[in-house]
């Protein structure tokens, strides 16, 4: 503990760290220990002249000090003669002996000192980073009234901090020129910033290296995990491409600010920050939505493969409880999807003359995965759509704001510049209303597209049953019973060999087929083409991502004292968009994949599924051969 007799041992600019400057809960203790260094708790100075906070000492206003001191013409002459700066004096940097000698012999410095002393006295006491600035410690005693004596006392104080070690004549012209060219101190930090030493620089570099290595290992593990699935690997590369685009934009924005292309305090800088945030939000939200939709889709693939692996007769018997149930209400809902799958399978095999050994479930899984890859990709037109949507939201909100205020353009501009706080609540309300309306339109549009695709799928089921109206459950069960009786006999090895030959012939035919979409007289094509359906569905999956990015941006940049209804509206919009991404979009992708796979089959996708079916049948035939101990000569493998 410091006694009263030892108070003279401390200096206010070199107090312990806990009191230099003190935290809010340490002010009373520091005032008791060092009474000479603190004003009463009611005296508060702030660098920006804001409302006083009892017990706190504000930061020194360095900008005001520089403006006041540099306004004198003698300031530049004095500082040039002494090869120093105002901030060097304020930070009490150690000077060289020849610098102090030059300061003492300069007539301009005698005029500079009163202005400097007046500025320091007006803002003290205040905190300067880790220093507590007081007039007693930074200036000669106020009892010295003679100008010459005051000046000599200040020079004596400078001499007390002179570096006594030998050093060559000091010349900081290079450093001053570099700091003038790069005022942010961000260029070659290790050489220009005196606070960043070699040890600190190496420590920062090692931390960055550890972080980069961790990210590299994580990306490598994700790449290996996705390597087994070509569609997952494609989604992985698309995600990396989006991150690269957003990261490159952030780099350009940072460089433009540091190089002075964009003023850091201007409206352009704030706009670039908003653009950067929106781009990152679009990329990240699209990745999250892709993961959610992909998880739901792949779970549906496993469920489809489960009921496709069972014989049709067995599955039909379980679904109808031994053929005793025949209505929609009686048959459990979990079996409806399987019955529809077998009906569409029957229609597809008939339309393209494929054997029953064809793996229709594998084919549909491939089609849906390919659709997901197409819809999850951020195409080039996504970014102009972001700009157009953002401009539309701001424009509509601005129109709503000024619709009830018939002000002139001059009055409107004056209010926006001089008293923007008066309109802040109305601006927030208009933007929230606009976001609610636009999100509602997007949700209704996505719902209409899903309903249209569901109508197309119902039409395909009706074509499978050869009926005009919607197919009833009783008709589905009767039709599938007939199909099951036809497929019951396809268990002999001769049937397996015949199926292999049939699909090999179909594979060669597809290689010679010119159109990319395979037509069929048994399946009615949708009104919209395959490309149109994909484009509309792509817009339906992309618009919720863009709207979620705009809502998140409005949530991150909260206005001061945001009302509860504002937060409630934004969180409500995010919840609605989350439900769309987790429920509506997986259903839309699944139905779109089924419609495209049955009504608009792609030649390459059918060809790949045939190759997978041939490989599985060859393995099955080999097992049958080993079990029956018969000699079966399989046809040579066809190059696919």
N, C-alpha and C positions, 0 to 999 in steps of 0.2 A: 504494500500500500504506500502511496506517495504521501509524505508528511507535508505539513504547512511550510516547514523550514526548507524543504527541497523543491518547492514550486518553481524556483528560478532555474532548475535543471532542465525543464522541458521547453520546447518551442512548439508553437501552435501548428506550424507547417509539417511537423514530424511527429505527430501523435501516434499512439498504437493503432493498428489496423482496425480494431473494433470501434474506435472513436474517430476514424479518419476516412470517410465521414461516418457518423453514427447511424445505426438503424433506428427505426422509429421507437422501438421498445428500449433502446439503450441511451436515449438522449438525456434522461434525468440523471443516470449514473455518470455519464461523461461530463455533464455540466457540473456535477459535484466534484469530480476529480480534477477537472481542468477549467475552473471558472473563468479564467482570463480569455479563453478561446471561444466562448459561446455567448451569444447575446441571449436575453430572456426569451423563453419559448414562444412568446407572443409576437416577436419580431421575425418576420419571414420575408425573404427575398427570393423571387423566382425569375428565371431568365426570360420568360415570356410574358411577365406581368399578369399571370393568371391569378385566380383566387388563392388567398393564403391558406396554408394548411398548418395549424398550430403544431409547434414542436419540430418542424422540418426546416432544414437550410437548403435553399434552392441551388441549382447549378449555375456556375458563372456564365454570363452571356458573352461568349468570346466574339460573336459577330458584332454586337454593339460596341465592344471595346475596340475592335479593329476599325469599325466605321468612324468612331470618334477620333482615334489617334491618327489614322492615315489621312484624315481630312486636312491636317496641317501640312504645308509645303516643306517644313523643316524635317518631317518624319523620315522621308525617303533619304534625304541627305545624311541624317544622323545614322540610320541603320546601314546605309551603304558604307559609310566611313568606318563603322565598327564591325562590319561584316556579320551582322546578326539580324534577328527578326523580333517583332513584338511578342510573338508567342514564345520565343526563346527566353525573353525576359520574364514573361508571365509564368512559364514553367520552371523558372529558376535553373535553366541549364547551365552547366559549368562552362565558363568562357576561358579563352586563352588570355595570357597576360597582354599581348599586343592588341587584342580586341578591347580590353578595358582601357588601355592607354589611348587608343584611338577614340573611344567614347569620351574620355576625360578631356582630350584636346580639341574636340569638335565643338564649334560654337552652335551648330544646329542642335546638338544634343541638349544644350542648356535650355532651349525653347521646347524641345520634345518632352523633357522630364515633367514639367508641370501638367501637361495634357495627360500623360500616362498616369501620373499620380492621382489626378482628379478622377479619371475613369476607374482606377482600381478602388479608390476610396468610395465611389458611388455604388459599386456593386458588392463590396465586401460587407459582411462575411458571406462567402459562398463556397461551393465545392467544385473542384476542378479535377475530374477523374478521381484519383486517390489522395488528393491534396485538399487541405482546408485553407482557403485564401483569407487572410485577415490583413488589415492595413498596417498593424504594428509589425508583422513579420515581413511584409513585402516592401515596406517603405520606411524611410527614416522617421524618427519620432516627430510627432506634430508640434512639439515644443520648439523645434528649430524653425524660426521664422525667416531668417535671412536666406535669400535665394542661393547665394554662393555656398554658404554653409550646408544648406539642404542638399545641394548638388554634390558637394564633396562627401557628405554622409552616404548618399546613394552609391557613389563610386566606391567608397570604402566597403559597402555591402557587396558590391560586385567582386571586389578583390578578395573578399573572404571565401568566395566559391571558385576562385581561379585554380585550374589544374596546375600543380607545382611540378609535375613530372615533365621531363624534356620532351618537346614535340616540335616538329618543323613549323615554319610560319603557316598559320591557318588560312585556308582559302575555301570557303563554302560556296563559291559561285556555281560549281557543277551541281551540287546538291540542290541549291535554290532553283536553278534552271530546270532540273528534273522535277522538282515538286511543283513548279509553275506549269510545266507541261502536263504532268499527271497529278492533278490535285487530289485524286482519290487514294493515292498511295497504293493502288492495286497492281501497278506494273513493277515487276521485279521487287517483290516485297522484301526479300532477304537483303537487298542492297540499299533500298531507299527508306524503309521504315526502321527507325532506330529502336523501336520497341520489340521487333521480331528478331531475335538472335538466332545463331546457327542451331543451337540446341532446340529451341522452340520450333524452328522450321523443320528440323529432322523429325521431331516428335509428331508434328502434324502430317508430314509425309508418310510416316509409318502407320498412323491411324487410317489415312486414306488407302494405303496399300492393303491393310487388313480388311477394310470394308469392300474394296474392289475384289479381293480374292474370295471373300464370302459370297458376293453376288455372282462371281464367275462359277464357283462350285455349285451354287443353287441352280443357275441356268443350265449347267452341264447335266445335273441330275434330272432336271425337267426335260431336257432334250432326250436323254436316254429313256426316260419313262414314256415319252410320246413317240419314240422311234418305232415301236412295234405297230402302231396304228397310223397309217398314212394321213388320215383325216385329222387326228389329234396333232400330228406333226405339222400339218399345214396351218392349223389354228395357232400353234406355238410360234411359227415363223411370222404369221400376220400380227400377233401381239408384239413381238420384238420390233417389227417394222413400225407399228404405231408408236411404241416407246421411243424409237430412234427419231421419228419425225418431231415429236413433242420435245425431246431433249435437245435436238438441234435448234429448234426455235428458241428455247430458253437460253441456249448459248449465245445466239445472235442478239437477243434482247440484252443480255448482260454485257456483251461486248459493246453494243451501241451506247449503252449508258456510260460505261467506263471510258470509252474513247471520245465522249462528248458529242456524239451524233445526235443523241436525244437528251434533253435537259432532264435531270433527275427530279426536279420540282415542277415540271410542266404537265399539262394535260395529256400530252403524247405519252409520257412515261406511265401515267396512271392507266391510260388506255391499253398500252402494251402489256401491263401486268394483268389486266382483265382478260385480254386475249390469251395470254399464256396460261392463266388459270383455267379458262374455258377449254382450251385444247387438252390440257392434262386431264381435266375432268371427263371430257369426251372419251379419251383413250382408256382411262382407268375404268369408267363405268361400262364401256363396251366390253372390256375384258371380263368384268364381273358378270355382266349379263350373259356373255358367251359361256362362262363356266356354269351358270345356273341353268341355262337352256340345254347345254350339252349334257349336264348331269341328268336332267329329266329325260332327255332323249335316249341316252345310253341305258338308263334304267328301263325304259320302254322296250328297247332292243332285247334286253335280257328276258323280259317278260314274254315278248313275242317268240323268241327262240325256244322258250320253255313249252308253250302250248303248240308250237309248230313241230316240235320233236315227237309229240304223241301222235299215234295214228288217228285219222279223222273219225273213224267209227268209235273209238274209245273216248275221244274228247267230246263227241256229240252225245254219247250216252251219259257221261258225267254231267254235262251242261244241262241236259233235259231230265236228269234223274231217271234214266232208263226209258226215255221217250214218253214220259208221263206229263211233261210240262211243254206247253206250246204257245204261250202268250208272252208279251214283253214283261208284264208284271210278274209272271211266274218264274221265268228264267232269271237267275241272279245277274246283276249288272256286270259282275266281273267276267262273265262269259260272253257278253255281247261283242266285245272287241275281237275275241277269238273266232266267233262265228262269222263276223264281217270279214276277217282276214281270210278264212277258208273260201268264202264266196268270191272275193276279189282274186284269190289264187286260181280258182276254177275259171274265172273269166279270162285272166291273163294267159293261162296255159292253152285255153281254147283259141284265143285270138291269135297267138303266135305259134301254134302247133308244137308246143313243147311237151315232153313227157312228164309224168307225175313225179319223177325223181328230181326234177329241177328244184333247186333250193330257192323258193320264192321269198322266204323270210330273210335269207342272206341278201338277196337282191334288194328288197325294200330297205333293209338296214343301210346298205351302201348308198341308196338314193337319198335317204333322209340325212345321212352324214354329209353327203356332198352338198345338199341344200343348205345345211347348217354352215358349212364352210363358205358358201357363196354369200349367205345373208350376214354372217359375222364380220366379213371383210369391210374395212373402212375404205371405200372407193374414193377416187379423186373428187367426185362430185359431192362427197359428204361435207367437205370443208366450205365450198360455196353455199351449201344448204345451211350450215351453221351460221355463216354471216347473214344470209337472208332471213333466217328465223330470228336471230338476235335483233336485227334491224327492224323486223316486223313487230316484235314484242315492244321494243323501245318506242317505235313510232306510234303504235296504237295506244300505249300508255301515255305518251305525250299528248296525243289527240284527246284522250279522255280527260286529262288534267286541265287542258285549256278550253275544253268545250263549254264549261260553266263559267269561264272568266273572259268576258269580251274586252280584253285589254288591248291597247295598241302595242305594236312591236317594240317601240322604244321603252314603254313602261315594263313590258314583259322582260326585256333584256336587263333593265336596271334592277328589277327584283331578283332575277337569277344571279346577278353579279354581286349586288350589295346586301341582299337579305335572303339568301337561299334557304336559310334555316326556317323561314316562314312557310316554305312550300314542301319541306322534307316529308312531313306526315302525309300530305296529299300525293306526293310523288310515289311514296311507298305503297299507298293504298291503290293507286292506279296500276302500278306494275303487278301487284299481287292479283288484282282482278283480271288483268290481261293474261297472266300466267295460268290462272284457273280456267279461263275460257279456252285458251290454246290447248292446254292439257286435255280438257274435256273433248275438244274436237279431235285430237289425236287418238284418244281412247275410243271414241265412237267410230272413227275411221278404221282402226285396227279390228274392232268388233265386227264391222260390216264385211271386211275382207275375210275374217274367220268364218262368218256365216255363209258367204259366197262359196268358200272352199268346202264347207260342210255340205252345201247344196250339191256341188259337183260330186262329192263322194257318195251322197245318197243316190244320185243319178247312176253312178257306176254300179252300185249294189242292185238297183232296179234292172240295169242291163244284164247283170249276172243272172238274175231270176227270170229274165225275158218277160218283164211286166212293164206296164206303162206308169202306173202310180207307184207310191212307196211300197217297198217289199215288207210284208208283215212277218212276224216271228214264225208263225206256222208255216208260211211259204219257205222261209229260210231253212227250217228244220227238214221239210220234205225234200227240198232240192239237195241239201247236203247228205241226206240219207242215200239218195240215188248216186251221188258222187262217191260216197264211201263204199258202196257196193262195187263200183267200177274199179276202185283202187285196192280192194282187198286182195285181189289175185296177183298184184305186182310185187311178189316176194321171191320169185324164182330167180336163179342166177342168170337164166337166159333173158329174163326181162331186164335185168341189170345191164347185161351186155348190149341188148337192143337199145336201152336208154342212152348208153354211152355213145353208140354209133349215131343215134339220132341227134344228140347234142353236138357231136363232132361235125356232123354235116351242117347243123345250124350255125356253128361257129365259123365254118368256111364261108357260108352264105353271107353272114354278117360282115366279114372282111371285104366282100365284094359289093356290099350294099352302099349306095351313094348317100342317101339322106341321113342326117344325124338323128332325126326323130323317126321311129319306126311306125308306120301307119297300120291300121287294121280296120277291116270292114265290120268287125263285130263290136268294136268299141267306138262310141261317138266321141269325137274330139271336143274339148271345151271351146267356148266362144273366144276366149283369150288364148293367145299363143303361149308356148312354154316360156319364152323370154319375157313376155308381158307379165305373166304370173310371178316370175322371179323378181322382176323389177318392182312390182307393187308390194310384194311381201318384203323385199329389202327395205323399201321406204317405211313399212309398218314396223320393222324391227329397229330401224335407225332413228326414227323420230322420238320414241321414248327415251333413247340414250341422250339425244340432244336436249330434250326437255328436262331430263334429270340433271344434266350438266348446268343448264341455266338456273334451275331451282337451287342446286347446290351452291352455285356462285352467289346467288342472292342470300343464301343462308350463311355463307362464310363471311361475306362483307355486310355484317349487321350494322344498321344505323344506331346512333347513340340512343340508349333507353328504348330499345325496340319493344313495342307493345305485345301483349300476349297473343292477340289475334293474328299478328303478323307471323310469329313463330308457329302458331297452330296451323295456319294456312299452308306454310311451307312444308311442315312435317306431314300434313295431310296429303299434299301433292306427291311427296316422296313415297308415302305409303301406297298411294294408288299406282304409281309407276312401278313400285316393287311388286305389287300383285300382278300387274301386266307382265312383267319380265318372268315371274315364277310360275304363272298359271296360263295366261292367254298365249304368250309367244311360243312356249313348248308345244301347246296344242296346235297352233298355226303351222309351225314347222313340220309337225308330224302329219297333219292332214295334207299339207302341200306336197310333202314327199310321197305320200300314198297316191294322190291324184296324178302327179307327174309320172310316177313309176308305172301306173296302170294305163292312164289315158295318153300320156306323151312320153313313152319310154325312150331313153337315150341309147343309141346303138352301142357305145362303149361300155355303159353300165350293164346292159344285158349281156354283152360279150364277157365281161369280167365275172359276172355271176355264173355264166355257163362254164367258164374255166374252173371256178371253185366247185361247181357241182360235179364236173367230170373227175376232178381230183378226189373228191369224197367217194364217188361211185367206184373208182378204181381201187381205193383202199377197202371199200366194202366188198368188192368182188374178190379181192385177194383173201380177205377173211373167210368168205364163203368157200373159196377154193381150198383153203387149208382145213376147213371144217369138214368138207365132204370128200377130201382126198381125191378130187377129180382133176384132170388135166384140162385147164382152160387157157387158151391162147388169146390174150387180149390184143386188141389192135394197137399199133405203135402210137406213141404220144404225139398228138398234133401240136405243131408250133402255133401258139396263140399270140 
